[in-house]
Amino acid sequence: MKIIKYPHINDWQHLIKRPENEKVSLHETIKDVFLGVKNEGDTALKKYTLEFDKVALTNLHVSEQELTEAEALVSTELKQAILQAKSNIEKFHLSQIENKKIIEIQPGIQCWRESRAIEKVGLYIPGGSAPLFSTVLMLGVPAKIAGCKNIVLCTPPNNEGKIHPAILFAAKTVGITDIYKVGGVQAIAAMALGTETITSVYKIFGPGNQYVTAAKQYAQEFKVSIDLPAGPSEVLVMADSSAHPAYVASDLLSQAEHGPDSQVIFLTTDEEILNQTLDEIHTQLENLPRKEIAKKALNNSLGVLLYSLEECFHWSNIYAPEHLILAIDQAKKYIQNIENAGSVFLGNYSCESAGDYASGTNHTLPTHGYARNYSGVSLDSFFKKITFQELTKEGLHRIGNTIELMAEGEELQAHKNAVSIRLRSN
């Protein structure tokens, strides 16, 4: 981790840059895979799975027998943990259901908005070095609450052609049965275009590596929407003298272990806390099974000493972190200082892992600075909003002249006539 003390504000923009991966030929690879899936369907999916994942598949669809076998492989303790997390996620997302509000704009003019579930959605669940079965809950639970009729789940198989049992158990618990052993770019292409086996969808959700992220963005060219640009995971921890260095270090490392392209930022106003946290990072790192991955992420990361919390919040708002942890005294007092963040964790006991798994909030969040203009996944992400209006004779008379004048001003005579003909007939 690079340590910087009291940098001048003119240098911040350079310092907050995320690590960039090599993207040469990335677009061409994605384009070729999409074309292959479009032309060859399931055959292409099996070919690319063999090429990229080194697995020869006979069947793409996960069978009922595989779901049953997977359930038996998940420990009772983990099953209970998944069920508790599911319950909390359901509770939080159920609270987001909006009641219809009919607004009387003027006498005789009523307007309102109603939600309709997106009929077909696709969920991408990473399953490589870390099988993210928690993401099944984060995406599957709100999709079910919204009432999406068709939910397709794609996740890469292991070298034996199997899906991690916890992913399958989580999917079964949520009620998802259309599960396919397909990962990477080919999975996104399959959900966008459809094949003989996999139904095309209207919106694709889920995190992934740079290839998956770029593939989701390319899928939009085929009239498919996506949840948000979700790239490498990141966290920014802000600390004052009240912070616990061991807690801060554990939060930083929990993000660093995601992948070598993850980034962690530590901002503090207390030099002693900075030094103690660095010592804790070195101590805790040695006991992590994924320490080599975390070390690479730490090479892309910063520890920054600043003069004040005001400067810390200014830095954070420019950076727009996916996760923001406020390890500061009376953290709630500073909520209004936050402009850009995917999800915020207040106080020394609100570890980011809680949001990742079981507190109830959604962990599918904007990264790479997209928190400036994107929200994390919520129940709304699975809905379309349709507006309605109803005008009576009185209502049209009240605004008819306004419509006529505006239509005439825009030289759209037919628009004006649609009102005039009604007014003359009454």
C-alpha positions as CSV (number, residue, x, y, z in Angstrom):
1,M,0.0,0.0,0.0
2,K,1.4,3.4,-1.0
3,I,1.4,5.9,1.9
4,I,0.8,9.6,1.2
5,K,0.9,12.3,3.8
6,Y,-1.0,15.6,3.5
7,P,-1.1,15.7,-0.4
8,H,-2.0,19.0,-2.0
9,I,-5.5,19.1,-3.3
10,N,-4.1,19.7,-6.8
11,D,-2.6,16.2,-6.7
12,W,-5.8,14.4,-5.6
13,Q,-7.2,13.9,-9.1
14,H,-4.1,11.9,-10.1
15,L,-4.0,9.9,-6.9
16,I,-7.6,8.7,-7.1
17,K,-7.2,7.1,-10.4
18,R,-8.2,3.4,-10.4
19,P,-5.9,0.8,-11.8
20,E,-6.6,0.1,-15.5
21,N,-6.4,-3.3,-17.1
22,E,-5.1,-3.9,-20.5
23,K,-8.0,-3.7,-22.9
24,V,-6.3,-4.3,-26.2
25,S,-8.5,-6.8,-28.3
26,L,-11.1,-7.0,-25.5
27,H,-13.8,-5.5,-27.7
28,E,-12.9,-7.8,-30.7
29,T,-13.0,-10.9,-28.5
30,I,-16.4,-10.0,-27.1
31,K,-17.7,-9.2,-30.6
32,D,-16.5,-12.5,-31.9
33,V,-18.1,-14.5,-29.1
34,F,-21.4,-12.7,-29.6
35,L,-21.3,-13.5,-33.3
36,G,-20.5,-17.1,-32.6
37,V,-23.4,-17.5,-30.1
38,K,-25.7,-15.7,-32.6
39,N,-24.8,-18.1,-35.4
40,E,-24.2,-21.4,-33.5
41,G,-26.2,-21.1,-30.3
42,D,-25.6,-24.0,-27.8
43,T,-22.8,-25.3,-30.0
44,A,-20.9,-22.1,-29.6
45,L,-21.5,-22.1,-25.8
46,K,-20.0,-25.5,-25.4
47,K,-17.1,-24.5,-27.7
48,Y,-16.3,-21.4,-25.7
49,T,-16.7,-23.2,-22.4
50,L,-14.1,-25.7,-23.5
51,E,-11.8,-23.0,-24.8
52,F,-12.0,-20.6,-21.9
53,D,-13.0,-22.8,-18.9
54,K,-11.3,-26.0,-20.1
55,V,-14.5,-28.0,-19.6
56,A,-16.3,-30.2,-22.1
57,L,-20.1,-30.0,-21.4
58,T,-22.8,-32.3,-22.6
59,N,-25.8,-30.5,-21.0
60,L,-25.9,-26.8,-20.2
61,H,-29.0,-26.9,-18.0
62,V,-28.7,-27.9,-14.4
63,S,-31.0,-30.8,-13.7
64,E,-33.3,-31.5,-10.7
65,Q,-31.0,-34.3,-9.7
66,E,-28.0,-31.9,-9.6
67,L,-30.0,-29.5,-7.4
68,T,-30.8,-32.3,-5.0
69,E,-27.3,-33.6,-4.9
70,A,-26.0,-30.1,-4.3
71,E,-28.3,-29.6,-1.4
72,A,-26.9,-32.6,0.3
73,L,-23.4,-31.3,0.0
74,V,-24.1,-28.0,1.8
75,S,-23.6,-28.1,5.5
76,T,-26.5,-27.5,7.9
77,E,-24.7,-24.5,9.3
78,L,-24.2,-22.9,5.9
79,K,-27.8,-23.6,4.9
80,Q,-29.1,-21.8,8.0
81,A,-26.8,-18.9,7.3
82,I,-28.1,-18.6,3.7
83,L,-31.7,-18.8,5.0
84,Q,-31.1,-16.1,7.6
85,A,-29.4,-13.9,4.9
86,K,-32.3,-14.5,2.5
87,S,-34.8,-13.5,5.2
88,N,-33.0,-10.2,5.9
89,I,-32.7,-9.4,2.2
90,E,-36.4,-10.1,1.7
91,K,-37.3,-7.9,4.6
92,F,-35.3,-4.9,3.3
93,H,-36.5,-5.3,-0.3
94,L,-40.1,-5.8,0.6
95,S,-40.0,-2.4,2.3
96,Q,-39.2,-0.9,-1.1
97,I,-42.6,-1.7,-2.6
98,E,-44.4,1.5,-3.6
99,N,-48.1,2.0,-3.3
100,K,-49.9,3.6,-6.2
101,K,-50.5,7.3,-5.6
102,I,-53.2,9.0,-7.8
103,I,-52.5,12.7,-8.0
104,E,-55.3,15.1,-8.9
105,I,-53.4,17.7,-10.8
106,Q,-56.5,19.9,-11.3
107,P,-60.2,19.0,-11.1
108,G,-60.8,16.4,-13.8
109,I,-57.1,15.6,-14.4
110,Q,-55.6,12.6,-12.6
111,C,-52.1,11.2,-13.1
112,W,-50.3,8.3,-11.5
113,R,-47.5,5.8,-12.0
114,E,-47.6,2.0,-11.7
115,S,-44.8,-0.6,-11.6
116,R,-44.6,-3.6,-13.9
117,A,-42.1,-6.3,-13.4
118,I,-39.5,-6.8,-16.2
119,E,-40.8,-10.1,-17.7
120,K,-37.5,-11.8,-18.4
121,V,-34.2,-11.1,-16.5
122,G,-30.8,-12.8,-16.5
123,L,-28.6,-13.2,-13.5
124,Y,-24.9,-13.6,-13.8
125,I,-23.2,-15.3,-10.8
126,P,-19.4,-15.4,-10.8
127,G,-18.1,-18.8,-9.8
128,G,-14.4,-18.8,-10.5
129,S,-11.9,-18.3,-7.6
130,A,-14.7,-17.2,-5.3
131,P,-18.2,-18.7,-5.9
132,L,-20.5,-15.8,-5.1
133,F,-23.6,-17.6,-3.9
134,S,-24.5,-14.5,-1.9
135,T,-25.1,-12.8,-5.2
136,V,-27.8,-15.3,-6.0
137,L,-29.7,-14.0,-3.0
138,M,-29.0,-10.3,-3.8
139,L,-30.4,-10.6,-7.3
140,G,-32.8,-13.5,-7.0
141,V,-34.8,-12.3,-4.0
142,P,-35.8,-8.9,-5.5
143,A,-36.5,-10.5,-8.8
144,K,-38.9,-12.8,-7.2
145,I,-40.5,-10.0,-5.1
146,A,-41.0,-7.9,-8.2
147,G,-42.7,-10.8,-9.9
148,C,-40.4,-11.4,-12.9
149,K,-41.9,-14.3,-14.8
150,N,-38.7,-15.7,-16.3
151,I,-35.4,-15.7,-14.3
152,V,-32.4,-17.1,-16.1
153,L,-29.2,-17.8,-14.0
154,C,-25.9,-18.4,-15.6
155,T,-22.7,-19.3,-13.8
156,P,-19.4,-20.9,-14.9
157,P,-18.8,-24.6,-14.1
158,N,-15.7,-25.9,-12.3
159,N,-13.2,-28.2,-14.0
160,E,-15.5,-31.1,-13.4
161,G,-18.4,-29.4,-15.2
162,K,-20.3,-28.8,-11.9
163,I,-21.7,-25.7,-10.2
164,H,-20.7,-24.9,-6.6
165,P,-23.3,-26.6,-4.4
166,A,-23.9,-23.4,-2.4
167,I,-24.8,-21.5,-5.5
168,L,-27.4,-24.2,-6.4
169,F,-28.8,-24.3,-2.9
170,A,-29.2,-20.6,-2.8
171,A,-30.9,-20.6,-6.2
172,K,-33.3,-23.4,-5.2
173,T,-34.0,-21.6,-1.9
174,V,-35.0,-18.4,-3.9
175,G,-37.0,-20.5,-6.4
176,I,-34.8,-20.2,-9.5
177,T,-34.8,-23.3,-11.7
178,D,-33.5,-22.1,-15.1
179,I,-29.8,-22.5,-14.2
180,Y,-27.1,-22.9,-16.8
181,K,-23.5,-24.0,-16.6
182,V,-22.2,-21.1,-18.7
183,G,-19.9,-18.3,-17.7
184,G,-17.9,-15.4,-19.0
185,V,-18.7,-13.5,-22.2
186,Q,-20.5,-16.4,-23.7
187,A,-23.0,-16.4,-20.8
188,I,-23.8,-12.7,-21.4
189,A,-24.1,-13.3,-25.1
190,A,-26.5,-16.2,-24.5
191,M,-28.8,-14.2,-22.2
192,A,-28.8,-11.3,-24.7
193,L,-29.3,-13.2,-27.9
194,G,-30.9,-16.5,-26.8
195,T,-30.0,-20.0,-27.9
196,E,-31.8,-23.3,-28.3
197,T,-31.5,-23.9,-24.6
198,I,-31.2,-20.5,-23.0
199,T,-34.0,-17.9,-23.3
200,S,-33.0,-14.4,-24.2
201,V,-33.8,-11.8,-21.5
202,Y,-34.6,-8.1,-21.4
203,K,-32.2,-7.1,-18.6
204,I,-29.0,-8.6,-17.3
205,F,-27.8,-8.3,-13.7
206,G,-24.6,-9.3,-11.9
207,P,-20.9,-8.6,-11.3
208,G,-18.0,-10.1,-13.1
209,N,-14.4,-9.5,-14.4
210,Q,-13.5,-7.0,-17.0
211,Y,-14.7,-9.3,-19.8
212,V,-18.1,-9.8,-18.3
213,T,-18.4,-6.1,-17.6
214,A,-17.5,-5.2,-21.1
215,A,-19.8,-7.9,-22.5
216,K,-22.7,-6.5,-20.5
217,Q,-22.1,-3.1,-22.0
218,Y,-21.9,-4.6,-25.5
219,A,-25.2,-6.5,-24.9
220,Q,-27.0,-3.1,-24.8
221,E,-26.5,-2.9,-28.6
222,F,-29.0,-5.8,-28.8
223,K,-31.8,-3.9,-27.0
224,V,-30.9,-5.5,-23.6
225,S,-30.5,-3.3,-20.6
226,I,-28.1,-3.9,-17.7
227,D,-28.2,-3.2,-14.0
228,L,-25.0,-1.1,-13.8
229,P,-21.3,-1.1,-14.8
230,A,-20.0,-3.4,-12.0
231,G,-16.2,-3.9,-12.2
232,P,-13.5,-4.8,-9.7
233,S,-14.6,-4.3,-6.0
234,E,-13.4,-1.4,-4.0
235,V,-13.7,0.2,-0.5
236,L,-12.8,3.5,1.0
237,V,-12.4,3.6,4.8
238,M,-12.4,6.9,6.6
239,A,-11.0,6.9,10.2
240,D,-10.4,9.3,13.0
241,S,-8.8,8.7,16.4
242,S,-11.8,6.7,17.6
243,A,-11.2,3.9,15.0
244,H,-9.9,0.4,15.8
245,P,-6.9,-0.3,13.6
246,A,-7.6,-4.1,13.6
247,Y,-11.1,-3.5,12.4
248,V,-10.0,-1.1,9.7
249,A,-7.3,-3.5,8.5
250,S,-9.8,-6.3,8.3
251,D,-12.2,-4.2,6.2
252,L,-9.4,-3.2,3.8
253,L,-8.3,-6.8,3.4
254,S,-11.8,-8.1,2.9
255,Q,-11.9,-6.1,-0.3
256,A,-8.3,-6.7,-1.3
257,E,-8.9,-10.4,-1.3
258,H,-11.6,-10.1,-4.0
259,G,-9.0,-9.9,-6.8
260,P,-5.7,-8.4,-7.9
261,D,-7.5,-5.5,-9.6
262,S,-9.5,-4.5,-6.5
263,Q,-8.6,-1.3,-4.8
264,V,-8.7,-0.1,-1.2
265,I,-8.3,3.4,0.0
266,F,-7.7,4.4,3.6
267,L,-8.1,8.0,4.7
268,T,-7.4,9.2,8.2
269,T,-6.7,12.3,10.2
270,D,-4.6,10.4,12.8
271,E,-1.1,9.4,11.9
272,E,-0.9,6.9,14.8
273,I,-4.1,5.2,13.6
274,L,-2.5,5.0,10.1
275,N,0.7,3.4,11.4
276,Q,-1.2,0.9,13.6
277,T,-3.5,0.0,10.7
278,L,-0.6,-0.7,8.5
279,D,0.9,-3.0,11.1
280,E,-2.4,-4.8,11.4
281,I,-2.6,-5.3,7.6
282,H,0.8,-7.0,7.6
283,T,-0.2,-9.2,10.5
284,Q,-3.6,-10.2,9.3
285,L,-2.5,-10.7,5.7
286,E,-0.2,-13.6,6.6
287,N,-3.1,-15.6,7.8
288,L,-5.3,-15.2,4.7
289,P,-5.6,-18.1,2.2
290,R,-5.9,-15.6,-0.6
291,K,-3.0,-13.4,0.6
292,E,-1.2,-13.4,-2.7
293,I,-4.3,-12.0,-4.4
294,A,-4.7,-9.4,-1.6
295,K,-1.0,-8.4,-1.9
296,K,-1.5,-7.6,-5.6
297,A,-4.6,-5.5,-4.8
298,L,-2.7,-3.6,-2.0
299,N,-0.1,-2.6,-4.6
300,N,-2.9,-0.6,-6.3
301,S,-4.1,0.9,-3.0
302,L,-3.5,4.0,-0.9
303,G,-3.2,5.0,2.7
304,V,-3.6,8.8,2.9
305,L,-3.1,11.1,5.9
306,L,-5.2,14.3,5.7
307,Y,-5.7,17.3,7.9
308,S,-9.4,17.1,8.6
309,L,-12.6,15.0,8.1
310,E,-13.8,17.7,5.8
311,E,-10.9,16.9,3.5
312,C,-11.6,13.2,3.8
313,F,-15.2,13.7,2.7
314,H,-14.1,15.9,-0.2
315,W,-11.7,13.2,-1.3
316,S,-14.3,10.4,-0.9
317,N,-16.9,12.3,-3.0
318,I,-14.5,12.8,-5.8
319,Y,-13.5,9.1,-5.7
320,A,-17.2,7.9,-5.4
321,P,-16.4,4.5,-3.8
322,E,-18.5,1.4,-4.1
323,H,-18.3,0.9,-0.4
324,L,-17.7,3.7,2.1
325,I,-16.9,2.9,5.8
326,L,-17.0,5.7,8.3
327,A,-14.9,4.5,11.2
328,I,-15.3,7.9,13.0
329,D,-16.9,9.1,16.2
330,Q,-20.7,9.8,15.9
331,A,-20.7,8.8,12.2
332,K,-24.4,9.5,11.7
333,K,-23.7,13.2,12.2
334,Y,-21.8,13.2,8.9
335,I,-24.3,11.5,6.6
336,Q,-25.1,14.8,4.9
337,N,-21.5,15.2,3.9
338,I,-21.8,12.1,1.6
339,E,-22.6,12.8,-2.0
340,N,-21.2,9.9,-3.9
341,A,-21.1,6.3,-2.6
342,G,-22.7,2.9,-3.5
343,S,-23.3,1.8,0.1
344,V,-22.3,3.3,3.4
345,F,-21.3,1.6,6.7
346,L,-21.5,3.7,9.8
347,G,-19.3,3.2,12.9
348,N,-16.8,0.7,14.1
349,Y,-19.2,-2.3,14.1
350,S,-20.7,-1.8,10.6
351,C,-18.2,-4.0,8.7
352,E,-18.6,-4.1,5.0
353,S,-19.0,-7.8,5.1
354,A,-22.4,-7.3,6.7
355,G,-23.7,-5.6,3.6
356,D,-22.0,-8.3,1.4
357,Y,-24.0,-11.0,3.1
358,A,-26.7,-10.6,5.6
359,S,-27.7,-7.2,6.9
360,G,-30.3,-6.9,4.1
361,T,-29.0,-4.2,1.8
362,N,-28.0,-5.2,-1.7
363,H,-24.3,-5.7,-2.5
364,T,-24.6,-5.2,-6.3
365,L,-23.2,-1.7,-6.4
366,P,-21.6,0.8,-8.8
367,T,-17.8,0.7,-9.0
368,H,-15.1,2.6,-10.8
369,G,-16.6,6.0,-9.9
370,Y,-20.1,5.2,-11.3
371,A,-21.5,5.9,-7.8
372,R,-21.6,9.5,-9.1
373,N,-24.5,8.7,-11.4
374,Y,-25.7,5.1,-10.6
375,S,-27.5,3.5,-7.7
376,G,-27.0,0.0,-6.4
377,V,-29.4,-2.7,-7.3
378,S,-32.8,-2.5,-5.5
379,L,-36.3,-3.7,-6.0
380,D,-36.8,-0.8,-8.5
381,S,-34.1,-2.4,-10.7
382,F,-36.5,-5.2,-11.6
383,F,-39.5,-2.9,-12.5
384,K,-40.5,-0.7,-15.3
385,K,-42.5,2.4,-14.4
386,I,-45.6,3.2,-16.5
387,T,-47.4,6.6,-16.2
388,F,-51.1,6.9,-16.5
389,Q,-53.4,9.9,-16.9
390,E,-57.2,10.3,-17.1
391,L,-58.9,13.5,-18.2
392,T,-62.6,14.3,-17.9
393,K,-64.4,16.8,-20.1
394,E,-63.8,19.4,-17.4
395,G,-60.2,18.5,-17.1
396,L,-59.5,19.0,-20.8
397,H,-61.3,22.3,-20.8
398,R,-59.1,23.5,-18.0
399,I,-55.8,22.9,-19.9
400,G,-57.0,22.7,-23.5
401,N,-56.0,26.3,-24.4
402,T,-52.6,25.7,-22.9
403,I,-52.1,22.6,-25.0
404,E,-53.3,24.4,-28.1
405,L,-51.0,27.4,-27.6
406,M,-47.9,25.2,-27.0
407,A,-48.6,22.9,-29.9
408,E,-49.1,25.8,-32.2
409,G,-45.9,27.4,-30.9
410,E,-44.0,24.2,-31.9
411,E,-45.8,24.2,-35.3
412,L,-47.4,20.8,-34.6
413,Q,-50.9,21.4,-35.9
414,A,-52.1,17.8,-35.5
415,H,-51.3,18.0,-31.8
416,K,-53.4,21.2,-31.5
417,N,-56.3,19.7,-33.5
418,A,-56.4,16.6,-31.2
419,V,-57.5,19.1,-28.5
420,S,-59.5,21.6,-30.6
421,I,-61.8,18.9,-32.1
422,R,-62.7,17.7,-28.6
423,L,-63.3,21.3,-27.3
424,R,-65.5,22.1,-30.2
425,S,-67.7,19.0,-29.8
426,N,-68.7,20.0,-26.3
